[in-house]
């Protein structure tokens, strides 16, 4: 009886948070503003942009890590910087959040310090907004589009470790599972495919795809998308059965260090490492969008900007209960 009750409680928590997210997505856009800090911290974008540029110069891995950090934050409790909170129920020690990039966390720490070093801005800008700005600057500074960021988010006071596993897509998700999870957050299939394009500058660890490599017996295993056989052999060399936990491989086999549409061309070549990536081309319902983005980078950029703007509205805390929010981020962990 005990396990069933525990599972029921977890499901109730997840259902409650999903309900809150759906209720807030619709009104978030009206409460956010691109000019939110115009009078209180007019230099905020310049300050964050400079911190991002300096960190990327030192370590380019911070780029995809920061984009992933923003995505993970928004999908768990909404875009409230709760992923940065340390404590007994912290999110970054659960599920997929355990592999969030230390360099990305350092980038946000530096950006927060740069903002607070300006006397006009000190303790006036939320970490949720700093994270949203940093994600935009990573995209633009690695070759992707520059877009305006809506601002005015408040930071959450608490994390919810229990729901991390249920809130993020898995490496083996099929199209139905992906669509369901993104729909919960007010995002369409096209939004999902566009946001997946963020993998154009990302890497992944062997444990996320090694099972695919060694289940192939001349053909893809049931319910798993196919893989280019030459690429398969190359990846088996990169990730042998006794692979190191620190070994990584690029998610974009075409142009891994540039934010462009090479990710979609990778999928066309059957070189997607994650099943949840390759399924976008393998499934006929999403293949045409992959082909469109692979052939038209401008279309991908436009769709990505639209999708990440919608993502930035998920679960936004603006004028809600003070028991659940912080006006500003006082510490980045």
C-alpha positions as CSV (number, residue, x, y, z in Angstrom):
1,X,0.0,0.0,0.0
2,X,2.9,2.4,0.9
3,X,4.4,2.5,-2.6
4,X,1.0,3.1,-4.3
5,X,0.3,6.0,-2.0
6,X,3.7,7.5,-2.6
7,X,3.2,7.1,-6.4
8,X,-0.2,8.7,-6.1
9,X,1.2,11.6,-4.2
10,X,3.8,12.2,-6.9
11,X,1.2,12.0,-9.6
12,X,-0.9,14.5,-7.8
13,X,2.1,16.9,-7.4
14,X,2.9,16.6,-11.1
15,X,-0.8,17.1,-12.1
16,X,-1.0,20.2,-9.9
17,X,2.1,21.8,-11.4
18,X,1.0,21.0,-14.9
19,X,-2.3,22.7,-14.2
20,X,-0.5,25.8,-12.9
21,X,1.8,25.9,-16.0
22,X,-1.1,25.7,-18.4
23,X,-3.0,28.4,-16.6
24,X,0.0,30.8,-16.6
25,X,1.3,30.3,-20.1
26,X,-1.6,32.2,-21.6
27,X,-1.3,35.3,-19.5
28,X,2.5,35.5,-19.2
29,X,3.1,37.2,-22.5
30,X,0.9,40.1,-21.5
31,X,2.9,40.6,-18.2
32,X,6.4,40.4,-19.7
33,X,8.0,43.2,-21.6
34,X,11.1,43.7,-23.6
35,X,11.6,47.1,-21.9
36,X,11.0,45.9,-18.3
37,X,14.3,47.1,-17.0
38,X,14.5,50.3,-19.1
39,X,14.4,52.6,-16.1
40,X,15.8,50.3,-13.4
41,X,18.7,48.6,-15.2
42,X,19.0,50.0,-18.8
43,X,22.4,48.3,-19.3
44,X,21.3,44.8,-18.3
45,X,21.5,43.3,-21.8
46,X,25.0,44.7,-22.5
47,X,26.2,43.4,-19.1
48,X,24.9,39.9,-19.7
49,X,26.1,39.9,-23.3
50,X,29.6,40.8,-22.2
51,X,29.7,38.1,-19.5
52,X,28.5,35.5,-22.1
53,X,31.2,36.5,-24.6
54,X,34.0,36.3,-22.0
55,X,32.9,32.9,-20.8
56,X,32.5,31.5,-24.4
57,X,36.0,32.8,-25.2
58,X,37.4,30.8,-22.3
59,X,35.2,27.6,-22.8
60,X,32.9,27.1,-25.7
61,X,31.2,24.2,-23.9
62,X,29.4,26.8,-21.8
63,X,27.2,27.7,-24.8
64,X,25.2,24.6,-25.4
65,X,25.2,24.0,-21.6
66,X,23.5,27.4,-21.0
67,X,20.8,26.8,-23.7
68,X,20.1,23.4,-22.0
69,X,20.0,25.0,-18.6
70,X,17.3,27.4,-19.8
71,X,15.3,24.6,-21.3
72,X,15.5,22.5,-18.2
73,X,14.6,25.4,-15.9
74,X,11.5,26.3,-17.9
75,X,10.2,22.7,-18.2
76,X,10.4,22.1,-14.4
77,X,8.1,24.6,-12.5
78,X,8.4,27.1,-15.3
79,X,11.0,29.8,-16.1
80,X,11.8,30.8,-12.5
81,X,15.5,29.9,-12.1
82,X,14.5,27.2,-9.6
83,X,17.1,25.0,-11.3
84,X,19.8,27.2,-9.7
85,X,18.6,26.7,-6.1
86,X,20.6,24.6,-3.7
87,X,18.9,22.8,-0.9
88,X,17.3,19.5,0.2
89,X,14.9,19.5,-2.7
90,X,17.2,21.0,-5.4
91,X,16.4,20.2,-9.0
92,X,19.9,20.0,-10.3
93,X,20.7,16.8,-8.3
94,X,17.8,14.8,-9.8
95,X,17.3,13.0,-13.1
96,X,18.7,14.6,-16.3
97,X,19.6,17.7,-14.3
98,X,22.6,15.9,-12.7
99,X,24.4,16.4,-16.0
100,X,23.8,20.1,-16.4
101,X,27.0,21.9,-17.3
102,X,29.1,23.4,-14.5
103,X,30.4,25.9,-17.1
104,X,26.9,27.0,-17.8
105,X,26.2,27.5,-14.1
106,X,29.5,29.5,-13.9
107,X,28.4,31.6,-16.9
108,X,25.1,32.6,-15.1
109,X,27.1,33.3,-11.9
110,X,29.4,35.6,-13.8
111,X,26.5,37.3,-15.6
112,X,24.7,37.9,-12.2
113,X,27.9,39.3,-10.8
114,X,28.4,41.7,-13.8
115,X,24.8,42.9,-13.4
116,X,25.1,43.5,-9.7
117,X,28.4,45.3,-10.1
118,X,26.5,48.1,-11.8
119,X,25.2,50.2,-8.9
120,X,22.0,51.1,-10.9
121,X,21.3,47.4,-11.4
122,X,22.3,45.7,-8.1
123,X,19.7,43.3,-6.8
124,X,17.1,44.5,-9.3
125,X,17.3,41.8,-12.0
126,X,16.0,38.3,-11.6
127,X,18.1,35.2,-12.3
128,X,15.3,33.9,-14.5
129,X,15.7,37.0,-16.7
130,X,19.5,36.7,-16.7
131,X,19.2,33.1,-17.8
132,X,16.8,34.0,-20.6
133,X,19.1,36.7,-21.8
134,X,22.2,34.5,-21.6
135,X,20.4,31.8,-23.6
136,X,19.7,34.3,-26.4
137,X,23.3,35.6,-26.3
138,X,24.7,32.1,-26.6
139,X,22.5,31.5,-29.7
140,X,23.5,34.7,-31.4
141,X,27.2,34.5,-30.5
142,X,27.5,31.0,-32.0
143,X,26.0,32.0,-35.3
144,X,22.3,31.9,-34.7
145,X,19.6,34.6,-34.7
146,X,19.5,37.6,-32.4
147,X,16.1,38.1,-31.0
148,X,14.4,40.3,-28.4
149,X,13.8,38.7,-25.0
150,X,10.7,39.4,-23.0
151,X,11.6,40.3,-19.4
152,X,10.0,40.6,-16.0
153,X,10.1,37.1,-14.6
154,X,10.4,36.6,-10.8
155,X,12.5,33.9,-9.3
156,X,11.1,30.8,-7.5
157,X,12.0,30.2,-3.9
158,X,11.9,26.4,-4.1
159,X,12.8,23.6,-6.3
160,X,10.8,20.4,-6.8
161,X,13.2,17.5,-7.2
162,X,10.4,14.9,-7.4
163,X,9.0,16.1,-10.7
164,X,12.3,16.6,-12.7
165,X,12.2,13.0,-14.1
166,X,8.6,13.5,-15.3
167,X,9.1,17.0,-16.7
168,X,11.9,16.5,-19.2
169,X,12.1,14.5,-22.4
170,X,14.0,11.2,-22.4
171,X,16.7,10.2,-24.9
172,X,14.5,7.4,-26.2
173,X,11.2,9.3,-26.5
174,X,9.1,8.7,-29.6
175,X,7.2,11.4,-31.4
176,X,4.0,10.9,-29.4
177,X,5.8,11.2,-26.1
178,X,7.7,14.3,-27.2
179,X,4.5,16.0,-28.5
180,X,2.6,15.2,-25.3
181,X,5.3,16.7,-23.1
182,X,5.7,19.8,-25.1
183,X,2.0,20.3,-25.5
184,X,1.7,20.4,-21.7
185,X,3.9,23.4,-21.8
186,X,1.9,25.1,-24.6
187,X,4.3,24.2,-27.4
188,X,3.3,22.6,-30.7
189,X,5.1,19.9,-32.7
190,X,6.7,22.6,-34.9
191,X,7.9,24.3,-31.7
192,X,9.3,21.1,-30.5
193,X,11.2,20.4,-33.7
194,X,12.6,23.9,-33.8
195,X,13.7,23.8,-30.1
196,X,15.4,20.4,-30.8
197,X,17.5,22.3,-33.3
198,X,19.3,23.7,-30.3
199,X,21.3,20.4,-30.4
200,X,23.1,21.9,-33.3
201,X,25.8,23.1,-30.8
202,X,25.3,20.4,-28.2
203,X,27.1,17.2,-27.1
204,X,25.8,14.1,-25.3
205,X,27.3,11.5,-23.1
206,X,27.7,7.9,-24.3
207,X,25.2,6.6,-21.7
208,X,22.4,8.5,-23.5
209,X,22.8,6.5,-26.8
210,X,25.1,3.6,-26.3
211,X,22.2,1.1,-26.1
212,X,21.2,2.1,-29.6
213,X,24.7,1.3,-30.9
214,X,24.9,-2.2,-29.6
215,X,21.3,-3.3,-30.2
216,X,21.7,-3.0,-34.0
217,X,21.9,-6.5,-35.6
218,X,22.0,-5.4,-39.2
219,X,18.9,-3.4,-38.7
220,X,17.5,-1.0,-36.2
221,X,15.8,-2.7,-33.2
222,X,12.0,-2.5,-32.9
223,X,10.7,0.9,-31.9
224,X,14.1,2.6,-32.5
225,X,14.9,4.8,-35.5
226,X,17.6,3.6,-38.0
227,X,21.2,4.8,-38.0
228,X,23.8,5.2,-40.8
229,X,25.9,2.0,-40.6
230,X,29.2,3.7,-41.2
231,X,28.4,6.3,-38.6
232,X,27.3,3.5,-36.3
233,X,30.7,1.9,-36.5
234,X,32.4,5.2,-35.9
235,X,30.3,5.8,-32.8
236,X,31.1,2.3,-31.5
237,X,34.8,3.4,-31.5
238,X,33.9,6.6,-29.7
239,X,31.8,4.7,-27.2
240,X,33.0,1.1,-26.7
241,X,31.2,-1.1,-24.2
242,X,33.6,0.0,-21.6
243,X,33.2,3.7,-22.3
244,X,34.3,6.4,-20.0
245,X,31.5,8.2,-18.2
246,X,33.1,11.5,-19.4
247,X,33.1,10.6,-23.1
248,X,30.9,12.8,-25.3
249,X,29.9,13.0,-28.9
250,X,28.6,15.8,-31.0
251,X,24.8,15.9,-31.7
252,X,25.3,17.8,-34.9
253,X,27.6,15.8,-37.2
254,X,27.6,18.5,-39.9
255,X,28.7,21.7,-38.1
256,X,28.9,21.0,-34.4
257,X,30.3,24.3,-33.2
258,X,28.0,26.6,-35.1
259,X,24.3,27.4,-34.5
260,X,22.8,26.6,-37.9
261,X,20.6,24.1,-39.5
262,X,23.2,21.4,-39.7
263,X,21.4,19.4,-37.0
264,X,18.5,18.7,-39.4
265,X,20.9,17.6,-42.1
266,X,22.5,15.3,-39.6
267,X,19.0,13.7,-39.1
268,X,18.6,13.4,-42.9
269,X,21.9,11.5,-43.0
270,X,20.6,9.1,-40.3
271,X,23.4,10.3,-38.0
272,X,21.2,11.4,-35.1
273,X,22.7,10.0,-31.8
274,X,19.6,10.2,-29.6
275,X,16.6,8.2,-30.6
276,X,14.5,11.2,-29.7
277,X,16.3,13.3,-32.3
278,X,16.4,10.8,-35.1
279,X,12.7,10.0,-34.7
280,X,11.9,13.4,-35.9
281,X,13.1,12.3,-39.4
282,X,12.1,8.7,-39.1
283,X,8.4,9.5,-38.3
284,X,6.5,10.6,-41.4
285,X,4.5,13.0,-39.3
286,X,7.5,15.2,-38.5
287,X,9.8,14.4,-41.5
288,X,8.6,17.2,-43.7
289,X,9.4,19.9,-41.0
290,X,12.9,18.4,-40.6
291,X,13.4,18.6,-44.4
292,X,12.1,22.1,-44.5
293,X,14.5,23.3,-41.8
294,X,17.4,21.4,-43.3
295,X,16.8,23.2,-46.6
296,X,15.9,26.6,-45.3
297,X,18.0,28.0,-42.4
298,X,16.0,31.2,-42.3
299,X,12.8,29.2,-41.8
300,X,14.5,27.3,-38.9
301,X,15.8,30.5,-37.3
302,X,12.3,32.1,-37.5
303,X,10.7,29.0,-36.0
304,X,13.3,28.8,-33.3
305,X,12.8,32.4,-32.2
306,X,9.0,31.9,-32.1
307,X,9.4,28.7,-30.1
308,X,12.0,29.9,-27.6
309,X,9.9,33.0,-27.0
310,X,6.9,30.8,-26.1
311,X,9.2,28.6,-24.0
312,X,10.3,31.7,-22.0
313,X,6.6,32.3,-21.0
314,X,6.1,28.8,-19.5
315,X,5.1,29.0,-15.8
316,X,6.4,32.6,-15.5
317,X,6.0,34.1,-12.0
318,X,5.3,37.8,-12.2
319,X,2.9,39.0,-9.6
320,X,1.9,35.8,-7.9
321,X,2.1,34.7,-4.3
322,X,5.1,36.1,-2.4
323,X,5.3,32.8,-0.6
324,X,6.4,31.2,-3.8
325,X,8.6,33.9,-5.4
326,X,11.7,36.0,-4.9
327,X,11.7,39.5,-6.3
328,X,15.4,39.1,-7.3
329,X,17.9,36.3,-7.2
330,X,20.1,36.9,-4.2
331,X,22.4,34.0,-4.9
332,X,23.3,31.7,-7.8
333,X,24.3,28.2,-6.7
